[in-house]
Amino acid sequence: MTAKRPQKNTPPSPAARRTGKRATGRIGLALAGGGPLGAVYEIGALAALEESIEGLDLNNAAIYVGISAGGIIAAGLANGITPHDMCRLFVESDTGEAHEELFRPEMLLRPAWEEFSIRAAAFPILLAGGLFHYVTRRGKTSVANSLERLKGVLPTGILSGEGIHEFMQRAFSEAGRTNDFRALKQKLVIVATDLDSGEAIRFGRPGFDHVPISKAAQASAAVPGLFPPVEIGGRYFVDGALRKTLHASIALEEEVDMLICLNPIVPYNARSLHKPGKLAQGGLLAVLSQTLRAIIHSRVEIGMSNYVVNYPDTDIILVEPSTEDADMFFTNLFSYNSRRRMCESAYQNTRMMLWQRRHEIGPMLAKNGLRLKLSVLRDSTLTLVKNPVAAKEDRFGLQRLTDTLDSLERHLKIAGG
């Protein structure tokens, strides 16, 4: 059933705005999480989108919605940092301009010393309480039952997320940028989950817009078990993806004309390049990664189906990596060369996707005053990162893109006589 929107004094609805010729429509961006891997993918994909779509200004969207790593990228876009600048400062961060870098994945490897110290200080008290319980109830309880309270010694996370907050705080303190939701020209929403209630909290909305953007991003990226919950105003927050993967409905509620969604996490189709059992041979982490990816992607598919039904007047474009992209599954993001390769892969594969789906995406863009730059998509010499990978190392489809476009061009010339 199509969702009913309340009558109010707002700009014309998307359907009304589409009557006749008009300027560029209101664009929304919804960026999912995915850790450092997801951030690098989104940078490459966004750069390809902006290069390949005439009239698209990713720093001038009507609303940005970000979760986890997507929140970091969304905050950068809302602050005027272009995808190409993010690539230079985040991926190619050997430029000697460390003070300008948006983020470095190595910052996530800082141990959560404060959390460890808090738990260590509680150990003697919890141990004494357990022993007292056992002694006073001798014969009525077991040692294991009495010492169960020692589970409180286990840390809630092993890595500190403070690096996210500290770095973004510095980056957004530069001239022309802001760490205050209320000072942004565009709307920015970063979603985190209230640990005690399970409620999805929209930082940037009234009541939560006083929280620094950097702190909201840290809370949204606090993956349970990996990072400790983030305390804000006496409440504790964790990863915003616990409830939904994209939270795209937040942007759709703004009645945008077109919504571009980026989801970096898809299950890997190992059968395309490997024999069956390849992932099982990778051990527990490979199995858990594939399982998590499948769960996350199923939620995206369900959500997209609902969005199409409930918001029929909004054009929605979902950008994802290929399920056959081995780099997205096996890449070590803490390697500088891997980040470069991953970003270039996302850039080239997004360009290929736009070309392959041009007959589907083209009309949606046209309704919103945008159009695909086919000459740019046909240009196989374009790269995003410096010193692109040599042809023999072409693992992300650049040569495949070239061959495909050349073949299509020949067929079009033949068909056109």
Disulfide bonds with the S-S distance in Angstrom:
none
